[in-house]
Amino acid sequence: MPFKIYVGGLPYPTTETELTDLFVQHGNVDSAKIITDKYTGRSRGFGFVEMPSEEEGKAAIAALNGTQLDGRTLTVNQARPQEARVGGGRGGFGGRGGRHDR
């Protein structure tokens, strides 16, 4: 099972190739993904890297957490499992209150 790493504080122009290149110095990289805004397509300043082993992942975290990339300080740590999303809807019956027989 791949070891998933959260990378925050990324400069907005950073590409997935650059993120891969940063981590490959510390071991093999299975994938690198920068999270983008779904409406604008621009980077949100964070991403995830998957490495094949926990040993390589922890070595990369130790080496890169708190370092600078293009003037921004990186936050690098083990990714937490994604929490299930709840809600987000309007609740079904929309905004008209009171009596409906008028």
N, C-alpha and C positions, 0 to 999 in steps of 0.2 A: 504494500500500500504506500503510495507517495506521501512524502512529508510536505505539508502545505504551509507556506510562509506568507504572512501579511507584510506588505511594504507600504508605509505611509510617508507623507512629506515629499512625494516625488515632484520634481519640477514638471509643470504642465506640458512642455514640449517633449518629454521623454517618450521614446518609442518602446515597443515590446522587445525589439532587437537589442536596444541599449540596456534594458532591464535584464535580459538574458545574459548579455556580455558582462554585466556587473557581477552576476551570481556564478557564472561559469568559472570564474577565477577561484572559487571555493568548492567546486565539485560539479557533478553532472546536473543538468537542468532538463527536466521533463517538459515543462511548459512555463510560460510567463504571460500574464494577462494584465493589462492596464484597464481599469474600470472607467467607462466613459458615460457621460450624461446621455440619456436615451433621446433627448430632444435635440441637443446641439451637436452631439458626437464628440465633444471635447473631453479631455481627460478630467477626472475628478481628483487627481493628485494622489491616488493610491492604486495598488494592484496586488496580485498574488503570484507567487512563484512556487512551482512544485519540483521537489528534488526527490530522487529515487530512494534515498535512505535518511533515516533520522540523524545519523552521524554527520552526514554531509550538510543537512539542513541546520543542525545546531552549530556547526562550525561556521556556516555562512552568517547566521544570526549573530554569533559572537564577534565576527569580523566586521560586520556592516552596521549594526545598530549604533546610532549616534554619529555616524560619519556624515560628511557633507557631499552632496551631489549638486553641482551648479549653484552653490550658495544656499541650499536648503538642507536641513538636518533630517536624515532618514530615521524613521521608526521601523525597526525590523523585529518581528517576533513570530512565534508559532501562531498560525491562524486558528481561531476558534471555530467550532462547527457552526454553520449558518442556522440561525433560529427560524422556526416556522413563522411565517407571516400571518398575522391575524387581522381581520377587519379590512379597513380601507374602503368599504362600500358606504353607501348612505343609509343603510339600515332598512331599506325596502320601501317605506311609505312616504318619503319626501315631505316637504315643508309646509303643508297646509294643515293648520290646526283648527280647532273649534268645530262648529256645526257645518255639515256639508249639504244641508237641505235648503239653502237659500236660493 
